[in-house]
């Protein structure tokens, strides 16, 4: 990739993140999340004219899609700003899991509100029991009590066992319990994803994701050859291309999912304008990859 092509790719990704931030802020304001954020910070909210305690677990649950969206936007920003650091290769998995898997479920049009609640509840309860602090145990107990009607077997019976155990003051979970919880979550996630049609620029060119999935899978399992490749200064340039490709795919996928939820004409026009350039930028990215690979 020559200097101009590199500049074009960086400008495109920077513009993508700017629009992501604006879209996230727009949806937060549209849903009244800013006020709810102030409520949770104060610890109280007004309900039916009465000032009552407002638990953090409720804020997370009721606005879970926006919390996930904000976490993706923040991750995108950190990765983009540190893109020359080879360690960003370890961000490939969370970028894909949040920017494609979770965003597709939470913002896709194919799933019902109840199905999205089921996913959010499973995801949060699983996270709560994975953390050992008492605050998260209490959050688990409260959220399960209030929302367990959205769970189905076998996840409900599993979480009920954990609920009963926590209620009796027993908090030590076995590794097999955490693994079972993750397996249940994966089953719920995979079943819901089968109902979702992928974004056209990913669905029609699935090889784009397969390559990067292979990379992060090897990293996740500590493949020493892949680690050496990333850390070797002579070939570490590959990491930058992998990360830029993942930012391109996930950033555009998120915006694709957000479009139906945005009714700001100017913001929608910016998203559409960005999409007209997507294939040109992808081609520049791939041309740079091939050029660098052939000269390495």
Secondary structure, DSSP 8 states (H G I E B T S, - for coil): --HHHHHHHHHHHHHHHHHHHHHHHHHHHHTTHHHHHHHHHHTEEEETTEEEE--HHHHHHHTHHHHHHHHHHHHHHHHHHTTTSGGGGGGHHHHHIIIIIIHHHHH-SSS-HHHHHHHHHHHHHHHHHHS-SHHHHHHHHHHHHHHGGG--TTHHHHHHHHHHHHHTT-----HHHHHHHHHHHHHHHHHHHTT----HHHHTTTHHHHHHHHHHHHHHTT-HHHHHHHH-TTTTHHHHHHHHHHHHHHHHHHHHHHGGG---HHHHHHHHHHHHTHHHHHHHHHHHHHHHHHH-
